[in-house]
Amino acid sequence: MITILENAKNRLTELREKHNKNYVRLSVKGGGCAGFGYDWTFEDSPTDKDLVVDDTLLVDKSFELYLLGMQLDYKNDIFGANFVFNNPKAKSSCGCGTSFSI
């Protein structure tokens, strides 16, 4: 469903440890410049409605339609650090890369 590239996996691990949680949850919310946005929270355990990706990331199965085939990366350079969502389901995205349309 989602491929987590090495830089993203390392950053997710850092965030889990910092927040003392076992998982990072990725959700899709309505809003943002382009119509949908990505939302992050932290969890101790998955539910029966979750997909577990690489023992790190939780995604509610209801968001699978929006995220199928996505690659998650993390970039840290002179201009800043952020997650990069390479989402083939997104028809367009905003300039900041945190919201998208389908």
C-alpha positions in Angstrom: 0.0 0.0 0.0 2.6 2.6 1.1 6.3 2.4 0.7 8.3 4.1 3.4 11.7 5.1 2.1 14.7 4.8 4.5 15.0 8.5 5.4 11.2 8.6 6.2 11.4 5.4 8.3 14.4 6.8 10.3 12.5 10.1 10.9 9.3 8.2 11.9 11.4 6.1 14.4 12.8 9.3 15.9 9.4 10.8 16.3 8.0 7.7 17.9 10.8 7.6 20.4 10.5 11.3 21.1 6.7 11.0 21.8 7.2 7.6 23.6 4.7 5.9 21.3 4.8 2.7 19.3 3.3 4.0 16.1 2.8 7.1 14.0 -0.7 7.4 12.4 -1.2 9.0 9.0 -4.7 10.2 8.2 -6.4 12.0 5.4 -8.5 15.0 6.3 -10.6 17.4 4.3 -9.1 20.8 3.9 -5.9 22.4 2.8 -5.3 24.4 -0.3 -6.1 21.5 -2.7 -9.0 19.8 -0.9 -7.4 17.0 1.3 -4.5 17.2 3.7 -2.3 14.7 5.5 -2.6 14.6 9.3 -0.2 13.0 11.8 -0.8 11.6 15.3 0.8 9.0 17.6 -0.6 5.8 18.9 0.3 3.0 21.3 -1.4 0.2 19.3 -3.3 -0.5 16.1 -7.0 -1.1 15.9 -8.7 -3.8 13.8 -9.4 -1.1 11.2 -5.7 -0.2 10.7 -3.2 -1.2 8.1 0.3 -1.5 9.7 3.1 -0.5 7.4 6.7 -1.5 8.4 5.7 -1.9 12.1 5.9 1.9 12.2 3.0 3.6 10.4 -0.7 3.1 11.0 -3.3 4.0 8.3 -7.0 3.5 8.8 -8.3 1.1 6.0 -10.8 3.8 5.0 -7.9 5.9 3.7 -6.4 3.2 1.5 -8.2 4.5 -1.6 -6.4 7.9 -1.2 -3.0 6.5 -0.4 -2.6 3.3 -2.5 0.8 3.2 -4.1 2.2 6.2 -2.2 5.9 6.6 -1.4 6.7 8.4 1.8 10.1 10.1 1.9 11.8 12.6 4.2 14.1 15.4 3.0 16.4 17.5 5.2 18.3 20.2 3.4 19.4 23.8 3.7 15.9 25.0 3.0 14.3 22.9 5.8 13.1 19.4 6.6 9.8 17.8 5.7 8.1 14.6 4.6 7.6 14.2 0.9 4.4 12.4 -0.3 4.8 10.9 -3.7 1.1 10.0 -4.1 0.1 8.6 -7.5 -3.6 9.0 -6.6 -3.2 12.8 -6.2 -4.3 14.7 -9.3 -2.8 17.9 -8.0 -1.2 19.3 -4.9 -0.5 22.6 -3.3 2.9 24.3 -3.5 3.8 23.3 0.0 3.1 19.6 -0.7 0.9 19.0 2.3 -2.5 19.0 0.6 -3.8 17.3 -2.6 -6.8 16.7 -4.7 -8.1 13.4 -6.2 
